[in-house]
Every structure is written in structure tokens, then in C-alpha cells.
Amino acid sequence: MLFKWEPRLRSVRRKLTHALCQIAETHMQILAFLIATLLAANISAATLDGRVVSIHDGDTITVLDASRKQHKIRLAGIDAPELKQAFGTRSKQNLSALVYSR
């Protein structure tokens, strides 16, 4: 036998569960937004005018700017072998050919 307050309790429980799900979804959206914002804040790009003075390996160069300050630049999106790894020297030669247009 149902007590007369049981249907009301089920209704309140359903509404409370729905509200909690909406709160959790909103919190997840806020968290996703904050993570995306923080990741975007770490990504920055700037223009650097200068001359390439050395090539370290297949994905790293050194640029000398107008004030004669050296900047070690690692090229993004390139996974070249290190010098001591297989094909490391060849990778450095290929980057050198690209940079110096040889």
C-alpha cells in the first residue's frame, strides 16, 4: 500500500535528480571552457626577425636577432630524430638544406 506522500516524494526526487544533473552538466561545461582557455593561453606566437646561425638537429635552430641575441627555436610539429639516434645526422642535413636553400 502506498502512503499518500510517496507519489509526492517520487516527484520531488525526480526533480532533484534532474536539477543535480543540470548542475553537473553546467559544471562540466565550465570546466571544459576553463581548460580550453588555459591551453590557449599557453599557446602564443610571435614574429622573430633574424638570421639562422646554427642548426642543432633536425628540428632545432638558433636565430640571431638585430640586437645580437641568440634564440634557440624548436620547430613545432616536427618529430625529428636526435643527433645520436638513427638518421639524426641526415635529419640535420635536410633541415640545413631547407634553411640555407642549398
SELUM-499717 format. One record per residue: residue number from 1; x, y negated, z of N, C-alpha, C in turn. Coordinates in nm, 3 decimals. Layout:
N
[NUM,[X,Y,Z],[X,Y,Z],[X,Y,Z]]
...
This chain:
102
[1,[0.084,0.118,0.000],[0.000,0.000,0.000],[0.088,-0.125,0.000]]
[2,[0.054,-0.220,-0.083],[0.129,-0.345,-0.091],[0.076,-0.443,0.010]]
[3,[0.172,-0.506,0.076],[0.131,-0.617,0.161],[0.099,-0.735,0.071]]
[4,[0.014,-0.825,0.117],[-0.027,-0.933,0.029],[0.088,-1.029,-0.001]]
[5,[0.196,-1.029,0.074],[0.309,-1.120,0.046],[0.410,-1.057,-0.050]]
[6,[0.403,-0.925,-0.078],[0.501,-0.860,-0.165],[0.502,-0.913,-0.308]]
[7,[0.389,-0.936,-0.375],[0.396,-0.993,-0.510],[0.460,-1.131,-0.510]]
[8,[0.433,-1.208,-0.409],[0.493,-1.342,-0.399],[0.644,-1.329,-0.379]]
[9,[0.687,-1.235,-0.297],[0.829,-1.211,-0.272],[0.899,-1.170,-0.402]]
[10,[0.840,-1.083,-0.482],[0.897,-1.041,-0.610],[0.911,-1.161,-0.704]]
[11,[0.812,-1.246,-0.706],[0.814,-1.364,-0.792],[0.927,-1.458,-0.749]]
[12,[0.940,-1.480,-0.620],[1.047,-1.566,-0.569],[1.183,-1.504,-0.599]]
[13,[1.195,-1.373,-0.581],[1.321,-1.303,-0.609],[1.358,-1.316,-0.757]]
[14,[1.260,-1.300,-0.846],[1.284,-1.314,-0.990],[1.332,-1.455,-1.023]]
[15,[1.264,-1.556,-0.968],[1.302,-1.695,-0.993],[1.441,-1.726,-0.937]]
[16,[1.471,-1.675,-0.819],[1.602,-1.697,-0.759],[1.711,-1.630,-0.841]]
[17,[1.688,-1.509,-0.887],[1.784,-1.439,-0.971],[1.807,-1.514,-1.102]]
[18,[1.701,-1.563,-1.161],[1.713,-1.640,-1.285],[1.794,-1.768,-1.262]]
[19,[1.766,-1.837,-1.152],[1.839,-1.961,-1.120],[1.987,-1.933,-1.096]]
[20,[2.018,-1.825,-1.025],[2.157,-1.790,-0.999],[2.230,-1.754,-1.129]]
[21,[2.162,-1.686,-1.220],[2.223,-1.653,-1.349],[2.253,-1.780,-1.428]]
[22,[2.160,-1.876,-1.425],[2.182,-2.003,-1.495],[2.300,-2.079,-1.435]]
[23,[2.311,-2.079,-1.302],[2.423,-2.145,-1.235],[2.554,-2.078,-1.274]]
[24,[2.556,-1.945,-1.273],[2.678,-1.872,-1.310],[2.715,-1.901,-1.454]]
[25,[2.618,-1.906,-1.544],[2.646,-1.935,-1.684],[2.701,-2.077,-1.700]]
[26,[2.644,-2.172,-1.628],[2.692,-2.309,-1.633],[2.835,-2.318,-1.581]]
[27,[2.863,-2.248,-1.471],[2.999,-2.247,-1.418],[3.098,-2.185,-1.517]]
[28,[3.058,-2.082,-1.585],[3.145,-2.019,-1.685],[3.172,-2.116,-1.801]]
[29,[3.070,-2.190,-1.841],[3.089,-2.288,-1.948],[3.184,-2.400,-1.904]]
[30,[3.168,-2.445,-1.781],[3.257,-2.549,-1.729],[3.400,-2.495,-1.720]]
[31,[3.416,-2.373,-1.672],[3.548,-2.312,-1.662],[3.612,-2.297,-1.800]]
[32,[3.535,-2.253,-1.898],[3.588,-2.240,-2.034],[3.630,-2.375,-2.090]]
[33,[3.550,-2.478,-2.063],[3.584,-2.613,-2.108],[3.714,-2.662,-2.042]]
[34,[3.728,-2.639,-1.912],[3.848,-2.682,-1.842],[3.973,-2.610,-1.892]]
[35,[3.960,-2.481,-1.915],[4.074,-2.404,-1.968],[4.112,-2.456,-2.106]]
[36,[4.014,-2.478,-2.192],[4.043,-2.529,-2.326],[4.108,-2.667,-2.319]]
[37,[4.061,-2.750,-2.228],[4.117,-2.885,-2.212],[4.262,-2.878,-2.164]]
[38,[4.288,-2.792,-2.068],[4.425,-2.779,-2.016],[4.519,-2.724,-2.123]]
[39,[4.471,-2.628,-2.200],[4.556,-2.574,-2.306],[4.583,-2.678,-2.413]]
[40,[4.482,-2.757,-2.446],[4.500,-2.861,-2.547],[4.594,-2.970,-2.496]]
[41,[4.591,-2.995,-2.366],[4.678,-3.098,-2.310],[4.825,-3.057,-2.319]]
[42,[4.852,-2.927,-2.314],[4.990,-2.880,-2.322],[5.044,-2.879,-2.464]]
[43,[4.955,-2.887,-2.560],[4.997,-2.885,-2.699],[5.010,-3.029,-2.745]]
[44,[5.129,-3.067,-2.780],[5.148,-3.202,-2.828],[5.246,-3.200,-2.944]]
[45,[5.234,-3.298,-3.027],[5.323,-3.307,-3.142],[5.370,-3.451,-3.153]]
[46,[5.494,-3.464,-3.193],[5.550,-3.597,-3.213],[5.638,-3.592,-3.336]]
[47,[5.659,-3.707,-3.394],[5.746,-3.715,-3.509],[5.886,-3.749,-3.461]]
[48,[5.982,-3.675,-3.511],[6.121,-3.698,-3.475],[6.199,-3.716,-3.605]]
[49,[6.251,-3.835,-3.624],[6.333,-3.860,-3.742],[6.479,-3.839,-3.703]]
[50,[6.547,-3.765,-3.786],[6.687,-3.740,-3.757],[6.749,-3.649,-3.862]]
[51,[6.867,-3.601,-3.830],[6.942,-3.517,-3.922],[6.971,-3.385,-3.853]]
[52,[6.951,-3.275,-3.924],[6.983,-3.144,-3.869],[7.135,-3.133,-3.864]]
[53,[7.186,-3.109,-3.743],[7.331,-3.099,-3.727],[7.378,-2.956,-3.703]]
[54,[7.287,-2.869,-3.661],[7.326,-2.729,-3.644],[7.203,-2.640,-3.646]]
[55,[7.231,-2.515,-3.674],[7.127,-2.412,-3.673],[7.174,-2.304,-3.577]]
[56,[7.094,-2.280,-3.476],[7.135,-2.184,-3.374],[7.107,-2.041,-3.418]]
[57,[6.984,-2.017,-3.461],[6.946,-1.885,-3.511],[6.833,-1.904,-3.612]]
[58,[6.755,-1.803,-3.636],[6.653,-1.811,-3.741],[6.533,-1.896,-3.710]]
[59,[6.521,-1.945,-3.585],[6.404,-2.027,-3.551],[6.438,-2.146,-3.462]]
[60,[6.567,-2.182,-3.451],[6.607,-2.292,-3.365],[6.710,-2.380,-3.436]]
[61,[6.682,-2.512,-3.438],[6.774,-2.607,-3.500],[6.806,-2.717,-3.399]]
[62,[6.913,-2.791,-3.425],[6.947,-2.908,-3.346],[6.942,-3.030,-3.436]]
[63,[6.867,-3.133,-3.391],[6.848,-3.254,-3.470],[6.913,-3.370,-3.394]]
[64,[6.984,-3.454,-3.466],[7.046,-3.574,-3.410],[6.961,-3.694,-3.451]]
[65,[6.909,-3.769,-3.352],[6.823,-3.883,-3.385],[6.906,-4.011,-3.405]]
[66,[6.839,-4.123,-3.428],[6.906,-4.250,-3.458],[6.990,-4.300,-3.341]]
[67,[6.951,-4.265,-3.219],[7.028,-4.308,-3.102],[7.138,-4.207,-3.066]]
[68,[7.163,-4.116,-3.157],[7.267,-4.014,-3.145],[7.241,-3.914,-3.030]]
[69,[7.114,-3.894,-3.001],[7.075,-3.795,-2.900],[7.038,-3.665,-2.972]]
[70,[7.088,-3.553,-2.920],[7.058,-3.423,-2.981],[6.930,-3.366,-2.922]]
[71,[6.849,-3.308,-3.011],[6.725,-3.243,-2.971],[6.728,-3.100,-3.023]]
[72,[6.715,-3.005,-2.933],[6.708,-2.864,-2.973],[6.562,-2.833,-3.002]]
[73,[6.533,-2.795,-3.125],[6.395,-2.772,-3.169],[6.376,-2.625,-3.200]]
[74,[6.275,-2.567,-3.137],[6.238,-2.428,-3.168],[6.115,-2.434,-3.257]]
[75,[6.123,-2.372,-3.372],[6.014,-2.378,-3.470],[5.899,-2.289,-3.424]]
[76,[5.781,-2.347,-3.416],[5.662,-2.275,-3.370],[5.612,-2.180,-3.477]]
[77,[5.562,-2.068,-3.435],[5.500,-1.973,-3.527],[5.599,-1.887,-3.602]]
[78,[5.727,-1.898,-3.569],[5.828,-1.816,-3.637],[5.890,-1.724,-3.533]]
[79,[5.885,-1.597,-3.558],[5.945,-1.499,-3.468],[6.065,-1.438,-3.538]]
[80,[6.176,-1.509,-3.533],[6.297,-1.464,-3.599],[6.383,-1.386,-3.499]]
[81,[6.460,-1.290,-3.549],[6.547,-1.217,-3.457],[6.658,-1.306,-3.402]]
[82,[6.701,-1.276,-3.280],[6.813,-1.348,-3.221],[6.942,-1.305,-3.291]]
[83,[7.046,-1.384,-3.274],[7.171,-1.358,-3.347],[7.227,-1.218,-3.323]]
[84,[7.216,-1.168,-3.201],[7.272,-1.037,-3.168],[7.182,-0.921,-3.210]]
[85,[7.060,-0.952,-3.254],[6.969,-0.847,-3.298],[6.993,-0.816,-3.445]]
[86,[6.936,-0.705,-3.489],[6.947,-0.667,-3.630],[6.891,-0.779,-3.718]]
[87,[6.959,-0.814,-3.823],[6.923,-0.917,-3.919],[6.925,-1.059,-3.860]]
[88,[6.984,-1.077,-3.741],[6.992,-1.209,-3.680],[7.075,-1.306,-3.763]]
[89,[7.190,-1.259,-3.812],[7.276,-1.344,-3.894],[7.209,-1.379,-4.025]]
[90,[7.143,-1.283,-4.084],[7.073,-1.306,-4.211],[6.959,-1.407,-4.192]]
[91,[6.890,-1.398,-4.079],[6.783,-1.491,-4.050],[6.837,-1.634,-4.038]]
[92,[6.951,-1.649,-3.971],[7.014,-1.780,-3.958],[7.055,-1.834,-4.096]]
[93,[7.107,-1.748,-4.181],[7.146,-1.789,-4.316],[7.025,-1.836,-4.396]]
[94,[6.915,-1.767,-4.384],[6.793,-1.806,-4.457],[6.741,-1.942,-4.409]]
[95,[6.740,-1.966,-4.278],[6.696,-2.095,-4.227],[6.792,-2.205,-4.274]]
[96,[6.920,-2.174,-4.273],[7.020,-2.271,-4.320],[6.996,-2.308,-4.466]]
[97,[6.965,-2.209,-4.547],[6.938,-2.236,-4.689],[6.814,-2.324,-4.706]]
[98,[6.713,-2.302,-4.622],[6.592,-2.385,-4.629],[6.619,-2.528,-4.583]]
[99,[6.689,-2.541,-4.471],[6.712,-2.673,-4.413],[6.806,-2.757,-4.499]]
[100,[6.913,-2.697,-4.543],[7.013,-2.771,-4.619],[6.990,-2.762,-4.768]]
[101,[6.881,-2.699,-4.813],[6.843,-2.685,-4.953],[6.956,-2.630,-5.040]]
[102,[7.014,-2.524,-4.994],[7.124,-2.462,-5.069],[7.071,-2.351,-5.157]]
